[in-house]
Each structure stands twice: as C-alpha cells, then as structure tokens.
Amino acid sequence: MSNFLSNSLQVLAMALPIVALSTQSASALDRRDFSVRNNTSQTITKLYVSSTDSASWGSNILSTVVPSGGSRKVTFSDDSERCMYQVKAVYRDQTYDWGNYNLCQEAYVDYIGNGGDYAPK
C-alpha cells in the first residue's frame, strides 16, 4: 500500500507544475481578444478599434494586411473593463465597413459580402 501511495504522490508532484502553467497561460488572455475574419473580396489594409464612447478612431492596429479569406488576432493589453467597441475595417480602395461589438461576448468580428459599404467623404 505504501508503494501505491508513494507512486501517487510522485504523479501528483509532476502534475502540479503543469496545472500551474496552464492556469498562468489562461489568465494572460483578455476576454476582449478577438479575431477579425475577412470574408469579402477585398483586402483589409487598416483596422481601427475604439470604445463606443470615444470620439475618434485612434491608430491603425494592423501590422500586415488581412487578405480576402484571411484572419488576424487582435489582443488587448490594458486594464479597462469596457466591453463595447467599434471596429472599422478599411479596404485597399479606401472604402470601409464598421460596427459595434460586445467584445466580452464575441470572439470573432466577421466582414462579409463585397466589402466597402461606406466611402470616404
């Protein structure tokens, strides 16, 4: 019986660091992180994310374009508790689409159709 107990304790001791590492990785994720998916026929060249109560879009957050059929992960690194955001995709021809999203509940922002419901003024 003591051999069984000894083996059980060894297995438990080896498993604890794995559990701790998994917990640490999970806590590094922000619940607002999402993927933008481009299901249009155009390339997304710029992406803007701002809180719905903001008066401006801020800076383009894309480091590379999102081709037709492609996707990109967007991660948050602030301490805000906000959930409601506007996300704006600008296409190569400068037309754009945007919408309001609850990023605490949505893991994907999908752009569909031909792209470019709005044109610059």
Secondary structure by P-SEA (a helix, b strand, c coil): caaaaaaaaaaaaaaaaaaaaaaaaaaaccccbbbbbccccccccbbbbbcccccccccccccccccccbbbbbbbcccccccbbbbbbbcccccccccccccccccbbbbcccccccccc
